[in-house]
């Protein structure tokens, strides 16, 4: 009897989940129910999946509204009707236009107009599929309305939005947030009636007992609806089933491509390769994943045609067929990648292929996929109300001042001392915490389906213009839609750009193949960079944590880097096995002493320690005797991407019972389970880790042999883990001469000529993009600028923009002091902004007599600091008091287990907490020689001292070594002062004179 039910996916309106709605229906003995969220279908698939558990026949519809103004409710008679409703809604969501008040003629959907809307618009004719909805509230007015005579059109339309008063309060808060108004200013017409709740079915029937025909009409409508989605374990995939349009042709094409890839990948084909390929092909065909492979092949083939760099990773990188189709560059034979992680007969979903493109190329590739295939959409995701966001939103709703909101959000308040309003913010914040706030776009997922995606959901159009479904990746997998992951990363942009820079800067040395990674694996120069952690700017190996791990593990080869790429993940560290892995790696014999024989036999190359995702499957299968399907349930259940917790719990119990049956000690079972549980959701598949390591080696090759070109590419691709300042510093340490922007040499990005790097105009934060373009376009068209006057004749520019260029010394080629240039500029542009029009004749520039002016290095440094965000000189040259010592990273070994006094320029700091919740810091700094060193502030010290932004700090602490990695355990720390800005010396002197004069007067 309930045709108009809302969940909290009626965004900023509804108040509870689709599961809570089903629970409510069960409690009220409701056996049929229509889910009709407002202009949204996010909950539809899970509602359909879960309904049978609650004895409810699920029906789907949409509540079509403009804002809160209800136009009509659409109720799907069948799956075709749901597709009709989704297609109709999608049109308006894509076009961002109002929904008409009168519905179109749906072929497979009913339309219910609200009682009030029919009266207001004086509708008097209704089609066969159209009805008039009467709520409990409307029933009081029906006897006095002309509509009482429409006996065959009246149906029960009792909206369900709330369960209780608490929900209604949450609803009012959501409406105030949505309207961005104080709760006290919220208009009544923006709020639903408090009577929008569910009554027991017997009570509802009693209320309408005088109008039995309304009940009969409603029951007939509900009985006329039947929808079905297959959520079973053996469901058919809803992805595009045939790449070529024919199953046998798909199989023939896949086999042909694999055969053609053999000589490229394996110049000497062994029988082992042939056997592995045949085994994989048989399973791929048997599991009906052929089209999935071919679509991925199509995507990467197009990318290669366009000259785009990409990295194929994920569990699919464990596949020889993927390697032969060039979806991935990881050779699973070389790495002995675990076949069953990639695919097994128990696996229902296809293997993961995450394909990374340069951040510049990803949108192009997404557009290609939308153009290439018929039924494509991005996967949705839900942005929920988080704790701090809720406090901020409700703080505004309750009218708290910004300062109080900031303090409350940051948790910087004593809860016992909060006033009534602040306490209300916290109290009601709990009502909406975790609710969806809006539907967004998944970071990478694309759906390519057999039929229109409107079969499953309406779509909306985010700013970049790609249709996006309302549901997330979990709901997609539930119904048999498996996403293709197309990601963006800057590392690939760095590699691609470096190749272009090398071609123009050192063309004679461009004789290498960047894809010849097997040669790189054996290169001692590259491997030494890894061993010494000289990896600044290189993909996945440049962070302080990775640099530390590489040194501790003494990594100097590809396999070591593959392992390190997964060991660095949170789970391995959390389980304590990162430390144990390092100990076993550095101490021969420890693995046999500490490791269990079964675990050592399963994972000999990682010393019996679980490092990769497939290790979970191996341990579950070989150690606990779970079958491969159960083992994969275990892996997926811990990843947080698995829906069926009941199934996971069963497998978890079986893991323990099987181990006990095999006679393992309780302590061993607990230890192994702890390892599995603590890192399974975070660890990489080995093929995934290997893909990362391949890209790392490509980056390291370029850094080793073309370091300056590589650093320019790093900077032009937005840097990486560190800020631009430190990549510029690293380029200088590698032999570059760094120049500030120049109107005759620079472009928007950084450029290199030989060993000279000219910073791009992009670092001048207040310089307009159009000014940059004019400068470059004019210089390309008419040649270099000869003087400031020549520049002013050719480039229309406002005084404030010209001032930026002069102050950064972009006209230093003139040989004229920039103070003099500023005077000239002010005289030349005295009337303000230049008129932008073509100049037939060069205007005659007036001559002015300007006194001789000078600029100091100190002034230049502070000018750069203001305009670029950092000085180009050593920050140590700006100290107010010179450093009391010259200790640096090179001296740490001599101070091992002793105390050291050292100065450092802060590069980055990681603020973290111990397992007891106490704050501590890890900081990386540059010493006075430009070398990097590391410090740690344990909780007692962190309680006394904290980092106060960028700058130079003086440390006193103990030098310690952990597995050969040297760091300083800080005891005391003090931030150092810089010299005063000399540009404002006269101002400070004047202020001091006034203060002195005032004091003198007071004494008199």
CORHU-V898341 format. One record per residue. N is the residue number from 1. RES is the residue in one letter. SS is DSSP state (A for helix, B for strand, O for the rest). Layout:
((N RES SS) (N RES SS))
This chain:
((1 X O) (2 X B) (3 X B) (4 X B) (5 X B) (6 X O) (7 X O) (8 X O) (9 X O) (10 X O) (11 X O) (12 X O) (13 X O) (14 X O) (15 X O) (16 X O) (17 X O) (18 X A) (19 X A) (20 X A) (21 X A) (22 X A) (23 X A) (24 X A) (25 X A) (26 X A) (27 X A) (28 X O) (29 X O) (30 X O) (31 X O) (32 X B) (33 X B) (34 X B) (35 X B) (36 X O) (37 X O) (38 X B) (39 X O) (40 X O) (41 X O) (42 X O) (43 X O) (44 X A) (45 X A) (46 X A) (47 X A) (48 X A) (49 X A) (50 X A) (51 X A) (52 X A) (53 X A) (54 X A) (55 X O) (56 X O) (57 X B) (58 X B) (59 X B) (60 X B) (61 X B) (62 X B) (63 X B) (64 X B) (65 X B) (66 X B) (67 X O) (68 X O) (69 X B) (70 X B) (71 X B) (72 X B) (73 X B) (74 X B) (75 X B) (76 X B) (77 X O) (78 X O) (79 X A) (80 X A) (81 X A) (82 X A) (83 X A) (84 X A) (85 X A) (86 X A) (87 X A) (88 X A) (89 X A) (90 X A) (91 X A) (92 X A) (93 X A) (94 X A) (95 X A) (96 X O) (97 X O) (98 X O) (99 X O) (100 X O) (101 X O) (102 X O) (103 X O) (104 X O) (105 X O) (106 X O) (107 X O) (108 X O) (109 X B) (110 X B) (111 X B) (112 X B) (113 X B) (114 X B) (115 X A) (116 X A) (117 X A) (118 X A) (119 X A) (120 X A) (121 X A) (122 X O) (123 X O) (124 X O) (125 X O) (126 X O) (127 X O) (128 X O) (129 X O) (130 X B) (131 X B) (132 X B) (133 X B) (134 X B) (135 X O) (136 X A) (137 X A) (138 X A) (139 X A) (140 X A) (141 X A) (142 X A) (143 X O) (144 X O) (145 X O) (146 X A) (147 X A) (148 X A) (149 X A) (150 X O) (151 X O) (152 X O) (153 X O) (154 X B) (155 X B) (156 X B) (157 X O) (158 X O) (159 X O) (160 X B) (161 X O) (162 X B) (163 X O) (164 X O) (165 X A) (166 X A) (167 X A) (168 X A) (169 X A) (170 X A) (171 X A) (172 X A) (173 X A) (174 X A) (175 X A) (176 X A) (177 X A) (178 X A) (179 X A) (180 X O) (181 X O) (182 X O) (183 X A) (184 X A) (185 X A) (186 X O) (187 X O) (188 X A) (189 X A) (190 X A) (191 X O) (192 X O) (193 X O) (194 X O) (195 X O) (196 X O) (197 X B) (198 X O) (199 X O) (200 X O) (201 X A) (202 X A) (203 X A) (204 X A) (205 X A) (206 X A) (207 X A) (208 X O) (209 X A) (210 X A) (211 X A) (212 X A) (213 X A) (214 X A) (215 X A) (216 X A) (217 X A) (218 X A) (219 X A) (220 X A) (221 X A) (222 X A) (223 X A) (224 X O) (225 X O) (226 X O) (227 X O) (228 X O) (229 X O) (230 X O) (231 X O) (232 X O) (233 X O) (234 X O) (235 X O) (236 X O) (237 X O) (238 X O) (239 X B) (240 X O) (241 X O) (242 X O) (243 X O) (244 X O) (245 X O) (246 X O) (247 X A) (248 X A) (249 X A) (250 X A) (251 X A) (252 X A) (253 X A) (254 X A) (255 X A) (256 X A) (257 X A) (258 X A) (259 X A) (260 X A) (261 X A) (262 X A) (263 X A) (264 X A) (265 X A) (266 X O) (267 X O) (268 X O) (269 X O) (270 X O) (271 X A) (272 X A) (273 X A) (274 X A) (275 X A) (276 X A) (277 X A) (278 X A) (279 X A) (280 X A) (281 X A) (282 X A) (283 X A) (284 X A) (285 X A) (286 X A) (287 X O) (288 X O) (289 X O) (290 X A) (291 X A) (292 X A) (293 X A) (294 X A) (295 X A) (296 X A) (297 X A) (298 X A) (299 X A) (300 X A) (301 X A) (302 X A) (303 X A) (304 X A) (305 X A) (306 X O) (307 X O) (308 X O) (309 X O) (310 X B) (311 X B) (312 X B) (313 X B) (314 X O) (315 X A) (316 X A) (317 X A) (318 X A) (319 X O) (320 X A) (321 X A) (322 X A) (323 X A) (324 X A) (325 X O) (326 X O) (327 X O) (328 X O) (329 X O) (330 X O) (331 X O) (332 X A) (333 X A) (334 X A) (335 X A) (336 X O) (337 X O) (338 X O) (339 X A) (340 X A) (341 X A) (342 X A) (343 X O) (344 X O) (345 X O) (346 X O) (347 X O) (348 X O) (349 X O) (350 X O) (351 X O) (352 X O) (353 X O) (354 X B) (355 X B) (356 X B) (357 X B) (358 X B) (359 X O) (360 X O) (361 X O) (362 X A) (363 X A) (364 X A) (365 X A) (366 X A) (367 X A) (368 X A) (369 X A) (370 X A) (371 X A) (372 X A) (373 X O) (374 X O) (375 X O) (376 X B) (377 X B) (378 X B) (379 X B) (380 X B) (381 X B) (382 X B) (383 X B) (384 X B) (385 X O) (386 X O) (387 X A) (388 X A) (389 X A) (390 X A) (391 X A) (392 X A) (393 X A) (394 X A) (395 X A) (396 X A) (397 X A) (398 X O) (399 X O) (400 X O) (401 X O) (402 X A) (403 X A) (404 X A) (405 X A) (406 X A) (407 X A) (408 X A) (409 X A) (410 X O) (411 X O) (412 X O) (413 X O) (414 X O) (415 X A) (416 X A) (417 X A) (418 X O) (419 X O) (420 X A) (421 X A) (422 X A) (423 X A) (424 X A) (425 X A) (426 X A) (427 X A) (428 X A) (429 X A) (430 X A) (431 X A) (432 X A) (433 X O) (434 X O) (435 X O) (436 X B) (437 X B) (438 X B) (439 X B) (440 X B) (441 X B) (442 X B) (443 X B) (444 X B) (445 X B) (446 X B) (447 X B) (448 X B) (449 X B) (450 X O) (451 X O) (452 X O) (453 X A) (454 X A) (455 X A) (456 X O) (457 X O) (458 X O) (459 X B) (460 X B) (461 X B) (462 X O) (463 X O) (464 X O) (465 X O) (466 X O) (467 X B) (468 X B) (469 X B) (470 X O) (471 X O) (472 X O) (473 X A) (474 X A) (475 X A) (476 X A) (477 X A) (478 X A) (479 X O) (480 X O) (481 X O) (482 X O) (483 X O) (484 X B) (485 X B) (486 X B) (487 X B) (488 X B) (489 X B) (490 X A) (491 X A) (492 X A) (493 X A) (494 X A) (495 X A) (496 X A) (497 X A) (498 X A) (499 X A) (500 X A) (501 X A) (502 X A) (503 X A) (504 X A) (505 X A) (506 X O) (507 X A) (508 X A) (509 X A) (510 X O) (511 X O) (512 X O) (513 X O) (514 X O) (515 X O) (516 X O) (517 X A) (518 X A) (519 X A) (520 X A) (521 X A) (522 X O) (523 X O) (524 X A) (525 X A) (526 X A) (527 X A) (528 X A) (529 X A) (530 X A) (531 X A) (532 X O) (533 X O) (534 X O) (535 X O) (536 X O) (537 X O) (538 X O) (539 X O) (540 X O) (541 X O) (542 X O) (543 X O) (544 X A) (545 X A) (546 X A) (547 X A) (548 X A) (549 X A) (550 X A) (551 X A) (552 X A) (553 X A) (554 X O) (555 X O) (556 X O) (557 X O) (558 X A) (559 X A) (560 X A) (561 X A) (562 X A) (563 X A) (564 X A) (565 X A) (566 X A) (567 X A) (568 X O) (569 X O) (570 X A) (571 X A) (572 X A) (573 X A) (574 X A) (575 X O) (576 X O) (577 X A) (578 X A) (579 X A) (580 X A) (581 X A) (582 X A) (583 X A) (584 X A) (585 X A) (586 X A) (587 X O) (588 X O) (589 X O) (590 X A) (591 X A) (592 X A) (593 X A) (594 X A) (595 X O) (596 X O) (597 X A) (598 X A) (599 X A) (600 X A) (601 X A) (602 X A) (603 X O) (604 X A) (605 X A) (606 X A) (607 X O) (608 X O) (609 X O) (610 X O) (611 X O) (612 X O) (613 X A) (614 X A) (615 X A) (616 X A) (617 X A) (618 X A) (619 X A) (620 X A) (621 X A) (622 X A) (623 X A) (624 X O) (625 X O) (626 X O) (627 X O) (628 X A) (629 X A) (630 X A) (631 X A) (632 X A) (633 X A) (634 X A) (635 X A) (636 X A) (637 X A) (638 X A) (639 X A) (640 X O) (641 X O) (642 X O) (643 X O) (644 X O) (645 X A) (646 X A) (647 X A) (648 X A) (649 X A) (650 X A) (651 X A) (652 X A) (653 X A) (654 X A) (655 X A) (656 X A) (657 X A) (658 X A) (659 X A) (660 X A) (661 X A) (662 X O) (663 X O) (664 X O) (665 X O) (666 X A) (667 X A) (668 X A) (669 X A) (670 X A) (671 X A) (672 X A) (673 X A) (674 X A) (675 X A) (676 X A) (677 X A) (678 X A) (679 X A) (680 X O) (681 X O) (682 X O) (683 X O) (684 X O) (685 X O) (686 X A) (687 X A) (688 X A) (689 X A) (690 X A) (691 X A) (692 X A) (693 X A) (694 X A) (695 X A) (696 X A) (697 X A) (698 X A) (699 X A) (700 X A) (701 X A) (702 X A) (703 X A) (704 X A) (705 X A) (706 X O) (707 X A) (708 X A) (709 X A) (710 X A) (711 X A) (712 X A) (713 X A) (714 X A) (715 X A) (716 X A) (717 X O) (718 X O) (719 X O) (720 X O) (721 X O) (722 X O) (723 X O) (724 X A) (725 X A) (726 X A) (727 X A) (728 X A) (729 X A) (730 X A) (731 X A) (732 X A) (733 X A) (734 X O) (735 X O) (736 X O) (737 X B) (738 X B) (739 X B) (740 X O) (741 X O) (742 X O) (743 X O) (744 X O) (745 X O) (746 X O) (747 X O) (748 X O) (749 X O) (750 X O) (751 X B) (752 X B) (753 X B) (754 X O) (755 X O) (756 X B) (757 X B) (758 X B) (759 X O) (760 X O) (761 X A) (762 X A) (763 X A) (764 X O) (765 X O) (766 X O) (767 X O) (768 X O) (769 X A) (770 X A) (771 X A) (772 X A) (773 X A) (774 X A) (775 X A) (776 X A) (777 X A) (778 X A) (779 X A) (780 X A) (781 X A) (782 X A) (783 X O) (784 X O) (785 X O) (786 X O) (787 X O) (788 X A) (789 X A) (790 X A) (791 X A) (792 X A) (793 X A) (794 X A) (795 X O) (796 X O) (797 X O) (798 X O) (799 X A) (800 X A) (801 X A) (802 X A) (803 X A) (804 X A) (805 X A) (806 X A) (807 X A) (808 X O) (809 X O) (810 X O) (811 X O) (812 X A) (813 X A) (814 X A) (815 X O) (816 X O) (817 X O) (818 X A) (819 X A) (820 X A) (821 X A) (822 X A) (823 X A) (824 X A) (825 X A) (826 X A) (827 X A) (828 X A) (829 X O) (830 X O) (831 X O) (832 X O) (833 X O) (834 X O) (835 X O) (836 X O) (837 X O) (838 X O) (839 X O) (840 X O) (841 X O) (842 X O) (843 X O) (844 X O) (845 X O) (846 X O) (847 X O) (848 X O) (849 X O) (850 X O) (851 X O) (852 X O) (853 X O) (854 X O) (855 X O) (856 X O) (857 X A) (858 X A) (859 X A) (860 X A) (861 X A) (862 X A) (863 X A) (864 X A) (865 X A) (866 X A) (867 X A) (868 X A) (869 X O) (870 X O) (871 X O) (872 X O) (873 X O) (874 X O) (875 X A) (876 X A) (877 X A) (878 X A) (879 X B) (880 X O) (881 X O) (882 X O) (883 X O) (884 X O) (885 X O) (886 X O) (887 X O) (888 X O) (889 X A) (890 X A) (891 X A) (892 X O) (893 X A) (894 X A) (895 X A) (896 X B) (897 X O) (898 X O) (899 X B) (900 X B) (901 X B) (902 X B) (903 X B) (904 X B) (905 X B) (906 X B) (907 X B) (908 X B) (909 X B) (910 X B) (911 X B) (912 X B) (913 X B) (914 X O) (915 X O) (916 X O) (917 X O) (918 X O) (919 X B) (920 X B) (921 X B) (922 X B) (923 X B) (924 X B) (925 X B) (926 X B) (927 X O) (928 X O) (929 X O) (930 X O) (931 X O) (932 X B) (933 X B) (934 X B) (935 X B) (936 X B) (937 X B) (938 X O) (939 X A) (940 X A) (941 X A) (942 X A) (943 X A) (944 X A) (945 X O) (946 X O) (947 X O) (948 X O) (949 X O) (950 X O) (951 X O) (952 X B) (953 X B) (954 X B) (955 X B) (956 X B) (957 X B) (958 X B) (959 X B) (960 X B) (961 X B) (962 X B) (963 X O) (964 X O) (965 X B) (966 X B) (967 X B) (968 X B) (969 X B) (970 X B) (971 X B) (972 X B) (973 X B) (974 X B) (975 X B) (976 X O) (977 X O) (978 X B) (979 X O) (980 X O) (981 X O) (982 X A) (983 X A) (984 X A) (985 X A) (986 X A) (987 X A) (988 X A) (989 X A) (990 X A) (991 X A) (992 X A) (993 X A) (994 X A) (995 X A) (996 X A) (997 X A) (998 X A) (999 X A) (1000 X A) (1001 X A) (1002 X A) (1003 X A) (1004 X O))
